[in-house]
Amino acid sequence: MGFNRIISFLNYNDEFKLQRRLVHGYLNPQAVSSQREHQTVQARIFLKNLLKSPEKFAQHASRSVDASV
């Protein structure tokens, strides 16, 4: 796995600026608050699945993460 495009490992240059702009588009306050309802729905689904079959925790967690990305 290459770490050359992970923003925390980049030198301050044009690539860093591009990555920062891309990240900011997803992590600014408006973007984060617009995802709140989706995250709440996914959290409820995760908890219902976990109550129904706790032995499948890893599967439920994986599905939940996949649905949230």
SULGI-V22540 format. One record per residue. RES is the residue in one small letter. PHI is phi in whole degrees, -180 to 180 (999 if undefined). PSI is psi in whole degrees, -180 to 180 (NA if undefined). NEAR is the number of other ideal C-beta (glycine too) atoms within 12 Angstrom. Layout:
[[RES PHI PSI NEAR] [RES PHI PSI NEAR]]
This chain:
[[m 999 127 6] [g -87 139 7] [f -104 9 9] [n -71 -12 13] [r -114 4 15] [i -80 126 13] [i -58 -35 22] [s -71 -14 13] [f -104 -1 14] [l -84 148 20] [n -76 159 12] [y -76 101 13] [n -153 -167 11] [d -63 -38 11] [e -63 -42 17] [f -60 -46 19] [k -62 -40 15] [l -63 -48 16] [q -62 -41 23] [r -62 -42 19] [r -62 -42 15] [l -64 -44 17] [v -65 -42 19] [h -60 -34 16] [g -61 -25 14] [y -104 -18 17] [l -117 9 17] [n -75 161 15] [p -56 -39 11] [q -68 -42 12] [a -66 -42 15] [v -66 -44 16] [s -68 -27 13] [s -71 -18 14] [q -92 -6 20] [r -57 -47 15] [e -64 -44 12] [h -61 -43 18] [q -65 -39 19] [t -65 -45 14] [v -60 -46 16] [q -66 -37 23] [a -65 -41 21] [r -65 -43 16] [i -61 -44 21] [f -58 -47 27] [l -67 -40 18] [k -62 -45 16] [n -63 -40 23] [l -66 -38 20] [l -67 -37 14] [k -71 -40 14] [s -149 80 15] [p -63 -24 15] [e -69 -16 11] [k -101 33 16] [f -52 -48 17] [a -60 -41 14] [q -65 -43 17] [h -65 -43 24] [a -64 -43 20] [s -63 -45 15] [r -62 -42 20] [s -64 -45 25] [v -65 -45 15] [d -61 -38 13] [a -73 -23 19] [s -90 -12 18] [v -90 NA 12]]
